[in-house]
């Protein structure tokens, strides 16, 4: 696959937990010091929120992993309205 940064990488994705959790890995990136991305996406709050967890695993020794979690509220839903 070619990334938005025009970099060739390998990608794998699959469903877990009976199709409730989508996992993926993007491996072989060389930019920004190089490393792989691990992603996990699932619905929470009775399906009102999409949660996207992304972890960067640097290939450079001594660098720590970095994680970010994004939460997207379904249009018309109210946060905490489960």
N, C-alpha and C positions, 0 to 999 in steps of 0.2 A: 504494500500500500504506500501511497505517497502522502505525506503529512502536509499541513498548511504551510510549513516551512520548506516544502519541496524536498523532503528527505525520505529516502526509501527505508521502510521499516517492515517488520513482520508483525502480524496481528493474530490473536486468537480470542474467541469469545464463546460463551456458553451460558446456559441457564442452570440455576441451582434452586433448591428448596421448592421443587415442584413447579418451576416456572415463575417463582415470585422474585428471584434475585438474578440480575444479569451481571455477569463477571466478564472482564476482558483484560488482556495484557497487550501492550504495544512495546515491542522490544527491538533493540538495535539502533536506537537513536544516538547520534554522535554530537549533535549540537548541545550547547550549554554544559559542556563537560561530559556528556554522554550518560545514558542510563535508560531504564525501563519504567513504563507507567503501568500501574495496577489500578483497575477501576471496578467499582461496585455500585450498582444502581438498583433502587427498589422503591416501592411506594410505602408511605407510612400515614398515620392519622386517617385511617379508614379510606385510603386511596386519595386523600386530598393533597398529599405532598409527595413530590418526587425527590428522593435523596440521592445525590451523586457524590460518592467518596472517591477521591483520586490520590494515589500515593506515588511519588517519584522515588525510584530506587537508583541512586547514582552509581555509575560503574567506577568512578574515581574513589580509590580507597581513602578513608578518613572523612568523607562527606556523609552527613546524616541524611536519612530519608526525610522527605517533606510531604505533608499531607494537607489536603484542603477538602472541605465538605461544603457542597452547595445544596441548598434546599429551595425548591420551586413550588409555590403554592398554586393549586389548581384554580383557574379563573372562576370567580364567584364564591370560592371557599373562604372561610374565616379561620385564621390560625387558632389551633386549640379546639376547634369545633368538631370533636371526634364523636 
